[in-house]
Amino acid sequence: MKPKRILKWSTRALLFALILAFLWGFIAYWRSTNECDHKTAALNIPMRAIRYCEYGSPDVVKLDYVEKPVPTDNQVLIKVRAASLNALDAYMIRDAWLKRLIFGLRKPRDTRLGRDVAGVVEAVGKNVTQFKPGDEVFGVCRGALAEYACTLERALVMKPANVPFEQAASLPLAGLTALQGIREGKIQPGQKVLINGATGGLGTFAVQIAKYLGAEVTAVCSTRNLDLVRSIGADHVIDYTKEDFIKSDQRYDAIFDNVCNHSFSERRRVLNPKGICVLAGMGGAGVKEGQAVGRIAGNLFIARGLSSFTDQKFAQYMTKLSKPDLILLGDLIQAGKLRPVIERTYTLNDAPEALRYLNEGHARGKLVITVGEESR
């Protein structure tokens, strides 16, 4: 076949593929909808819930009436008593091309918010064996910012009797991320550990878990948070408004980096020859979309590449849902070894305001939403 004919058919094939892709994208965009678009005459069993029908600023978040969920065979229906916010909740609301590709091109397919829950079991599916109505539980639950929510049996554990619902609700995602990240760093008693970003929900748990494991902890925070990190066990404190930890002569066996605001070479400079830097996050709710994508890419590729050519390691991990870890976190709170730092408590009516505050990126510890009855 002559080169001109090959070029001609190749051009036609490419054009045809582009037209198909455009048509697919056009159809997918306009079919991307959610339950907000379906106007119903009446709800059978209404309940209050926080949801977002559009992407955008926290102003798109509304308290609305929706249908009370019904548990499937493997689910537990929870009467929510408390929920807490994570940076993920603020991130999900934002309008970003990457999220549109994953969660809905035109509108978010799932309008629910909230992942951390504590409450009372209302009903169980026929395959559920570990819980019964009346049990007090906490764990991970999609759509926790509501009066009722459903989640899988494996995502819940029993709440310790002496732990308030607000404290239990502050634990799941941040607690699991901190525990598994510190574990990733293979922390040993007596080792020097630096926590970069020590005053958010994740950071305050990381400081305490590292101390529980016997580490000598240095916490990095702003001036207004110095007393806070000392009160939860930090041995040393660096005020980042006055001092940059990478310019210090101190070397660390492990860095738990929840901010990722320094280059890899800068962090290597303050690690011991066989030290490890655990990359724990994107830097909190205040991180912009472009920064988030860049940090994820850096964590996945540059860090792994560097770890292949040096004794100093960079570890990147994904938080996993783990019943044993949730039980351990509950036990640590019950024993007084772990103290959730809760900056503010809001009612469900005020959850949009709480999300606006979280979105600013300056929350200290956790923001908790109480629902229904007075939490114990």
Beta strands, then each sheet from edge to edge (+ up, - down):
strand 1: 46-52
strand 2: 61-67
strand 3: 75-84
strand 4: 116-124
strand 5: 136-140
strand 6: 148-152
strand 7: 156-158
strand 8: 192-196
strand 9: 216-221
strand 10: 236-239
strand 11: 252-257
strand 12: 271-279
strand 13: 313-316
strand 14: 342-347
strand 15: 366-370
sheet 1: 1+ 2-
sheet 2: 6+ 3- 4+ 5- 7+
sheet 3: 6+ 3- 15+ 14+
sheet 4: 10+ 9+ 8+ 11+ 12+ 13+
end
